[in-house]
Amino acid sequence: MKNILIVADIYPPEVSSAAHLMKELAEGLKKRGYNVWVATTYPKYYLPKELEDQKFKLFSDEAGIKVIRIKTLPLKKVNFIIRGISQLILPFLFFFKIKKYIREKLDVVIIYSPPLPLALIGGMIKRRYEAKFILNIQDIFPQNAIDLGMLKGWKYKPAIWLFEWIEKKVYKKADGITFHSDGGRKFLIEKKGVPAEKIITLHNWIDIEPFKNLSQDIFFREKFGLNGKFVFVFGGIMGPAQGLEFMVKVAQNVSDLKDLVFLLVGDGTEKQKIEKVINNLNVKNVIIKPFVSKEEYPYLVKDFDVGFVCLSSDNKTSFVPGKILGYMAAAKPIVAFLNKESDGFAVLKEAKCGYAANSDNLEEAERITRKIYAEKNRLKEMGENGFKYALDNLTVEAAVKKLERYF
């Protein structure tokens, strides 16, 4: 039986698309007969309210998956300089704890990026355990930080140089690299010099089972006082990449539709900024609520009318938001405001499950919002189209089988 280690900076019980993605991968690998370890950070930032004061074990066996949780310096909700220093220390903290708990041979290590510096641990594990190193890239860093203006100006030049050096180093050390869209794979080959034979497109996956046969009496529409409303729901992290202030402007422009509401459920570095924009514009049809647990998330999405996603137009890479997959699994139609480079346009068009507009085109974003609102009789059809697409193309089983080519 092969031993596989997954390294990621976030994992349940923290709530995010990345955390769920890694848990589903761990479960998928275990189901295929592998012995699975996970090394991750100690839960601290994106927790459901009922778990905020809970203490977690540093090592636990969770349904046969062995999880190592590592306490770190602040990584979220701090300024970029502190966050960068914390990330640079991260691989050494992780490696120290992995050596403590894992004594047997490792055959494969799969590292989730971002954060990019954590990927440096791949070379360390490769040397010590003679493991194959697979890098799963979700965001192309530091390019995305440059595009979003987080690394802007002469004072950030040394940081850009350092992160680009790390980027080259980990791409060279990795035995295999995956990216979740064809556009991103092409970018890495053409702009970053990654050999074409080293990188594959590995579409992100979604576990559909939690969205089926929901039997508990959990009703978010009633809980949030939204009975009789037509609700666009967003669940997840509110960060710079989302550019949610654009969504607030869309909401303001459709305020004449008195029963339409945009619901944001989550937290993140941009939450206070979004709240300020809402107050400054006196927008009444946007509501913000705290995170819900992973177990409650399917009930949240199922209870509302349309799933929506937003990506800042400052993004220049072909990122496909993970939330799209969750909406598909829940059989919900989708409205997406995306940067023009995103492969999300192609996914929605192929799946026939909703509409997308450039997130710098307010007029078009308003148009598709009004369009899906007017097409209430087609919501079920669009949702079912998305569900079928996820079932055919986005299962964890399909992803694991593709990953196995590297094993």
Secondary structure, DSSP 8 states (H G I E B T S, - for coil): --EEEEE-S--TTS-SHHHHHHHHHHHHHHHTT-EEEEEEE-S-SS--GGGTT----SEEEETTEEEEEE--S--SSS-HHHHHHHHHHHHHHHHHHHHHH--S--SEEEEEESSGGGGGHHHHHHHHH--EEEEEESS-TTHHHHHTTSS-SGGGHHHHHHHHHHHHHHHHH-SEEEESSHHHHHHHHHHH---GGGEEE-------GGGSS--S---HHHHTT-TT-EEEEEEEE--TTT-HHHHHHHHHHTTTSTTEEEEEEEE-TTHHHHHHHHHHHT--SEEEE----TTTHHHHHHTSSEEEEE--TT--S----THHHHHHHTT--EEEEE-TT-THHHHHHHHT-EEEEETT-HHHHHHHHHHHHHTGGGHHHHHHHHHHHHHHH--HHHHHHHHGGG-
